[in-house]
Structures are given as structure tokens and as C-alpha cells.
Amino acid sequence: MKLKSIKEWLSAKLTSDEQGVTIVEYAIMLVLVAVVVIIANPAIQTALSTLFSGISSFLNAGASGLS
């Protein structure tokens, strides 16, 4: 590769479409909103706690059955 083509390639990479960054930013905002909603609503906290406790119990029972 010639120096000019490397320079053009690097320039194209640095000035490329930033749509992926926008998607990541929206995903981060969505997660933050979800966390705020979960913290603000005790019913959701209880339901999630129950759900994860059930999953944990299920996994522990399966793991103890392997021994």
C-alpha cells in the first residue's frame, strides 16, 4: 500500500458513518430509564427479586443434582 492510500483509508475510517454510536447511546439511555423505573416502583423490585430467586434456586438444584 502506498502512503497516500493508507492516508485515504485512515481518513475514511475516522470520518465514517456514526450510526453505530447512536444505537449504543440509545441503548445506554434505555437501560438507565429501565433502572430508574425499577428503582422507583417497589412492585417491580419485588417481582424481579422473586424471579431471580426462583432462577437461582432452580440453578442450585440442578447443580447439586450433578454432584
Contacts in CASP RR format, 6 or more apart in sequence:
PFRMAT RR
TARGET T0000
AUTHOR 0000-0000-0000
METHOD contacts of the structure
MODEL  1
MKLKSIKEWLSAKLTSDEQGVTIVEYAIMLVLVAVVVIIANPAIQTALST
LFSGISSFLNAGASGLS
1 9 0 8 1.000
37 44 0 8 1.000
38 44 0 8 1.000
38 45 0 8 1.000
38 48 0 8 1.000
39 45 0 8 1.000
END
